[in-house]
Amino acid sequence: MRNKKNAGVSLIIAMSASLFVLTVTTFALISLGRSFNEAAKVERFTRGFYSLESGLEAGLYHHNARGQGVNLNNPAQATNQTINFTNAPDTTWTVTGRAPVLVGLLKENQSVYVPLTIDHSESIENVPSSPDNAWINGIHRIDFQIYQKTKNDPEHADDILPYLRRSIDESYKNPIAVCENKISELENKSNFFKDIDNCEAYVDFLERFGEVAIPNGFQFDADKNLPDGSIDLVNTTALIDWNIARKKDGEPTQTLIPKPATLSYPCVRNAGEKSTFICSAANGTWGTPQKLSDLSIIVPGGLVSPGAKDLNIADHGSNDINGFVQDTAYKLEGIGFRALFSTTDAGDGETKIAGIPYVLKLKNSTGGNVDIPLPYFRITAQTNSREFGQVLNLIIPERQKNTAFDYVIFD
């Protein structure tokens, strides 16, 4: 009897030891399997990452080969712009360098130059445009407008901003799709958004700069006193300088610049003396500045260099800004803008603003938009692999050309 009892205990001990070994082995195998899976995931992620990076490098190469304003984002060319890998997910890339509208935030001392020549290629197989074929044709008018704010008053619940803010901050939906779905439903829209009339540009502005508002009564310049000691409510402050350059074969470049109202004051509100600078309201506060294209209605054009001559019909075929732009004997070379304002309130010396929002459009003869070369370009690389589906966007500023802002405006 004792031997049978001992045999049973031995069997139980043997089975327990076997079960323990089996359990340890099982957990070891599970852990090993997880390690292999994690290693495989890391390898797939690494391959996918370098695949995306290759797409960005390809986009950067083709942009640099063609210059500012190139667009290589035609879906029909996706095959030509897909990099195929043997052991990594394929990557498709695009380059976007121009758009129907340019929306930005002009900051203190900032200059923006927009060349009006581009590479017209739609495929990487096209030969880059030669200088003689790079002009942007059909520009009939240049619209440049600045804004006090990019949003409506907070009590307007139907404004587009609350919907976009949630989709951008929470990343739960494509904000451009949200904008396009909501835009038709909204009755109340800010002037900034209505003038853009382009969800992609509006969302791009919000993602880069957020909401912008210049406080009512913000003073861009200190009070100016008249000889009798009273505050000057007529002479105003120049906020933005600009120039437009055009070229004719065999002749030097002509550059149109603003014409100051007087030598002492570039901006004057008197009926007989007005300026083509983009100016503030009376006493240096925020007003409703005119569009650049409307300045020709107020006063004949500006000054043309070389020589700083008055713009007139005899010498230049026109006597206003729009006529200068529309003269078909010339090709437009570029547009430049420069901030003349301070972002610190001259009244209290403390209040600061981020800058002044602006919208630039090139219009054709029927009022449609002509694509504008952007001061930055966007490269998008995308993989559609089931195991590694990712999109990577890279925004890169363009090199800014020095423009003709070397003349004295005022002391």
C-alpha positions in Angstrom: 0.0 0.0 0.0 2.8 2.4 0.9 4.5 1.8 -2.5 1.3 2.6 -4.4 0.9 5.9 -2.4 4.4 6.9 -3.2 3.9 6.1 -6.8 0.9 8.4 -7.0 2.7 11.3 -5.4 5.6 10.8 -7.8 3.2 10.9 -10.7 1.6 14.1 -9.5 5.0 15.7 -9.0 6.1 14.6 -12.4 2.9 15.9 -14.1 3.2 19.2 -12.1 6.8 19.6 -13.2 5.8 18.9 -16.8 2.9 21.3 -16.7 5.2 24.0 -15.2 7.8 23.4 -18.0 5.0 23.5 -20.6 3.6 26.7 -19.2 7.0 28.4 -19.1 7.7 27.2 -22.6 4.4 28.5 -23.8 4.9 31.9 -22.3 8.4 32.0 -23.7 7.1 31.1 -27.2 4.3 33.7 -26.9 6.8 36.4 -25.8 9.2 35.4 -28.6 6.3 35.6 -31.1 5.4 39.1 -29.8 9.0 40.1 -30.1 9.1 38.9 -33.7 5.9 40.7 -34.4 7.2 44.0 -32.9 10.4 43.6 -34.8 8.5 43.1 -38.0 6.3 46.2 -37.2 9.4 48.3 -36.6 10.9 47.0 -39.8 7.7 47.8 -41.8 7.5 51.2 -40.2 11.1 51.9 -41.0 10.7 50.9 -44.6 7.5 52.9 -44.8 9.2 56.0 -43.3 12.1 55.8 -45.7 9.6 55.2 -48.6 7.8 58.5 -47.6 11.1 60.3 -47.3 12.1 59.2 -50.8 8.8 60.7 -52.0 9.6 64.0 -50.3 13.1 64.0 -51.8 11.7 63.3 -55.3 9.3 66.2 -54.9 12.0 68.5 -53.7 14.3 67.6 -56.6 11.6 68.2 -59.2 10.6 71.5 -57.6 14.2 72.8 -57.5 14.6 71.7 -61.1 11.7 73.9 -62.2 11.4 76.7 -59.7 8.7 78.7 -57.8 5.1 78.1 -58.8 5.5 74.7 -60.3 2.4 72.4 -59.9 3.0 68.6 -60.2 -0.3 67.4 -58.7 -2.3 66.2 -61.6 -4.0 62.9 -60.6 -3.6 61.7 -64.2 0.2 61.8 -63.7 0.1 59.7 -60.5 1.8 56.7 -62.2 4.8 58.9 -63.2 5.1 60.2 -59.7 4.9 56.9 -57.9 8.1 55.3 -56.6 8.0 51.5 -56.6 10.0 49.5 -54.1 10.6 45.8 -53.9 10.6 45.5 -50.1 8.8 48.7 -49.1 5.4 50.2 -49.8 5.1 52.3 -53.0 5.0 56.0 -52.5 3.2 58.6 -54.6 4.3 62.3 -54.3 3.0 65.7 -55.5 4.2 69.3 -55.5 1.8 72.2 -55.2 3.3 75.6 -55.8 0.5 77.8 -57.0 -3.2 78.3 -56.2 -6.2 80.5 -57.3 -5.8 82.7 -54.3 -2.9 83.7 -52.0 -3.8 84.2 -48.4 -1.3 85.2 -45.8 -0.4 87.2 -42.8 1.9 90.2 -43.4 4.2 90.7 -40.4 6.3 93.6 -39.3 9.1 94.5 -41.7 8.1 91.5 -43.9 8.4 91.7 -47.7 6.6 89.3 -50.0 7.5 88.9 -53.7 5.3 87.0 -56.2 7.0 86.3 -59.5 4.6 86.2 -62.5 6.6 83.6 -64.3 6.2 79.9 -63.7 7.1 76.5 -65.1 4.0 75.3 -66.9 4.9 71.6 -66.8 2.1 69.2 -65.8 4.4 66.1 -65.8 7.9 65.3 -64.8 8.3 64.1 -68.4 7.8 67.6 -69.7 10.8 69.7 -70.5 11.0 72.7 -68.0 9.6 75.9 -69.5 12.2 78.2 -71.1 12.3 81.9 -69.8 10.4 83.0 -73.0 7.6 80.6 -72.3 7.3 81.0 -68.5 5.1 84.1 -68.4 1.7 84.0 -66.7 -0.7 85.4 -69.4 -4.2 86.8 -69.2 -3.7 88.9 -66.0 -6.3 91.8 -66.3 -6.4 93.1 -62.8 -4.5 92.6 -59.5 -6.6 92.5 -56.3 -4.8 93.0 -53.0 -6.9 93.5 -49.9 -6.1 93.6 -46.2 -8.5 92.8 -43.3 -9.0 93.8 -39.7 -10.1 90.3 -38.7 -10.5 86.8 -40.1 -13.6 85.9 -38.0 -17.0 87.2 -37.3 -18.3 88.4 -34.0 -18.5 85.6 -31.4 -22.3 85.7 -31.1 -22.7 84.5 -34.7 -23.0 80.8 -34.1 -23.3 80.0 -37.8 -19.8 81.2 -38.7 -17.6 78.6 -40.3 -14.8 78.9 -37.7 -16.4 76.7 -34.9 -16.7 73.8 -37.2 -13.2 74.2 -38.6 -11.6 74.7 -35.2 -13.0 71.4 -33.9 -11.9 69.5 -37.1 -8.4 71.0 -37.0 -7.8 70.7 -33.2 -9.4 67.3 -32.7 -8.3 65.9 -36.1 -11.5 63.9 -36.3 -12.4 65.0 -39.8 -10.9 66.5 -42.9 -11.3 70.3 -42.2 -11.5 71.1 -46.0 -14.4 68.7 -46.3 -16.0 70.2 -43.2 -15.7 73.6 -44.8 -17.1 72.6 -48.1 -20.1 70.8 -46.5 -20.9 73.8 -44.2 -20.2 76.7 -46.5 -23.5 76.5 -48.4 -25.5 76.4 -45.1 -23.9 79.5 -43.6 -25.6 82.9 -43.9 -23.0 84.8 -41.9 -19.5 84.8 -43.1 -16.6 87.2 -42.5 -15.5 89.4 -45.3 -12.1 87.7 -45.2 -13.7 84.3 -45.8 -16.1 85.6 -48.4 -13.3 87.2 -50.4 -11.2 84.1 -50.3 -14.1 81.9 -51.4 -11.8 78.9 -51.3 -11.9 76.3 -48.5 -8.5 74.9 -49.1 -6.8 78.4 -48.8 -8.9 79.3 -45.8 -8.1 76.1 -43.9 -4.4 76.5 -44.8 -4.5 80.0 -43.3 -6.1 78.8 -40.1 -3.6 75.9 -39.7 -0.6 78.2 -40.2 -1.7 81.4 -38.4 -4.9 80.7 -36.4 -7.5 83.4 -36.0 -6.4 87.0 -36.3 -8.1 90.2 -35.2 -6.8 93.8 -34.9 -8.4 95.6 -32.0 -10.7 98.5 -32.7 -8.7 101.8 -32.3 -5.3 100.1 -32.7 -2.9 102.9 -33.6 -0.3 102.2 -36.2 1.3 105.5 -35.7 1.5 108.2 -33.0 -0.7 111.2 -33.1 0.5 113.9 -35.4 -0.1 117.5 -34.3 -0.8 120.5 -36.6 1.0 123.8 -36.1 -1.9 125.0 -33.9 -1.4 122.1 -31.6 -4.5 120.2 -32.6 -4.4 116.5 -33.7 -4.1 116.0 -37.5 -7.2 114.0 -38.5 -6.5 114.2 -42.3 -3.0 112.8 -42.8 -3.0 109.0 -42.3 -0.4 106.3 -42.0 1.1 104.2 -44.8 0.6 100.6 -43.9 1.9 98.8 -47.0 4.2 99.6 -49.9 3.9 97.8 -53.2 5.4 97.5 -56.6 4.5 95.9 -60.0 7.2 95.2 -62.5 6.8 94.7 -66.3 9.1 94.0 -69.1 9.3 94.6 -72.9 12.0 93.0 -75.1 14.9 95.4 -75.6 13.9 97.8 -72.9 14.7 98.0 -69.2 12.2 96.7 -66.6 9.6 99.3 -65.7 8.5 99.2 -62.0 5.3 100.9 -60.8 5.5 102.2 -57.2 3.1 104.2 -55.1 2.8 107.9 -55.4 2.9 109.7 -52.1 0.3 112.5 -51.7 2.9 115.0 -50.5 6.5 114.8 -49.6 5.7 115.1 -45.9 2.8 112.7 -45.9 2.5 109.7 -48.1 -1.2 109.3 -47.2 -3.7 112.2 -47.2 -7.5 112.1 -47.0 -8.1 115.4 -48.7 -10.2 115.2 -51.8 -7.6 116.7 -54.1 -4.6 114.9 -52.8 -4.7 111.1 -52.3 -2.1 108.4 -52.3 -1.7 105.1 -53.9 0.0 103.6 -50.8 -2.3 101.3 -48.8 -3.1 103.5 -45.9 -4.8 103.5 -42.5 -7.9 105.5 -41.5 -7.6 109.0 -40.0 -5.3 109.4 -37.1 -3.4 106.2 -37.8 -6.1 103.8 -36.7 -7.5 100.9 -38.5 -9.9 101.8 -41.3 -11.2 100.0 -44.5 -8.2 100.3 -46.8 -8.9 100.2 -50.6 -8.1 97.3 -52.8 -5.0 97.8 -54.9 -7.1 97.5 -58.1 -9.4 100.3 -56.8 -6.7 102.8 -56.2 -6.7 103.7 -59.9 -10.3 105.0 -59.4 -9.0 107.4 -56.6 -5.9 108.7 -58.3 -3.9 108.1 -61.5 -1.5 105.3 -60.8 1.9 106.1 -59.3 5.5 106.5 -60.3 7.4 104.5 -62.8 11.1 103.7 -62.5 13.7 104.1 -63.9 13.3 107.9 -63.5 10.4 108.0 -61.0 8.2 109.6 -63.7 4.5 110.0 -63.3 2.5 107.3 -64.9 0.9 108.8 -68.0 -0.6 107.8 -71.3 2.1 109.3 -73.4 5.0 107.4 -71.9 3.4 104.3 -70.6 0.1 103.7 -72.6 -2.0 104.2 -69.5 -2.5 106.5 -66.5 -3.8 104.1 -63.9 -2.7 100.8 -62.2 -5.1 98.6 -64.1 -3.9 100.1 -67.4 -0.3 99.5 -66.5 -1.2 95.9 -65.8 -3.3 95.4 -69.0 -0.8 96.8 -71.5 -0.3 93.8 -73.8 3.0 95.2 -75.2 4.6 94.2 -71.8 4.9 91.1 -69.8 4.4 91.3 -66.0 7.5 90.2 -64.1 6.3 90.3 -60.5 4.5 91.9 -57.6 6.0 92.9 -54.3 4.5 94.0 -51.0 6.3 95.4 -47.9 5.0 96.0 -44.4 5.5 99.6 -43.2 3.6 99.2 -40.0 4.6 98.3 -36.5 2.8 95.5 -34.7 2.9 97.4 -31.4 0.2 99.9 -30.7 1.7 103.4 -30.9 -0.9 104.6 -28.5 -0.3 102.5 -25.4 3.0 101.0 -26.4 1.9 97.5 -25.2 -0.8 96.0 -27.3 0.6 93.7 -30.0 -0.9 92.2 -33.1 0.4 89.2 -35.1 0.2 91.1 -38.4 -2.3 92.0 -41.0 -4.2 89.3 -42.9 -4.2 89.8 -46.7 -5.7 88.2 -49.8 -4.1 88.5 -53.3 -5.9 87.5 -56.5 -4.9 87.8 -60.1 -8.0 88.3 -62.3 -8.5 87.7 -66.0 -10.7 89.7 -68.3 -13.9 87.8 -67.3 -13.3 88.1 -63.6 -12.0 84.6 -63.0 -8.9 83.8 -60.9 -5.5 83.2 -62.5 -3.3 80.8 -60.5 -0.7 82.6 -58.3 2.8 81.3 -57.5 2.8 80.9 -53.7 5.6 82.1 -51.5 5.9 78.5 -50.2 5.4 75.1 -51.8 3.8 71.9 -50.4 5.2 68.4 -51.0 2.9 65.6 -50.2 4.0 61.9 -50.0 1.6 59.1 -49.5 1.7 55.3 -49.2 -1.4 53.2 -49.6 0.0 50.0 -48.2 -2.5 48.0 -46.0 0.2 47.6 -43.4 1.6 51.2 -43.6 -0.8 53.8 -45.0 0.5 57.3 -44.2 0.4 60.8 -45.6 3.2 63.3 -45.0 3.0 67.0 -45.8 6.0 69.3 -45.9 5.6 73.1 -46.4 8.8 74.9 -47.5 9.2 78.7 -47.9 10.4 79.9 -51.3 13.5 82.1 -51.5 12.4 85.7 -51.5 13.8 87.9 -54.2 15.0 91.4 -53.3 12.5 93.8 -54.9 12.6 97.5 -55.7 12.0 98.8 -52.1 15.1 101.0 -52.1 13.6 104.4 -52.5 12.8 107.0 -49.7 9.1 107.0 -48.8 9.1 109.5 -45.9 11.2 110.6 -43.0 
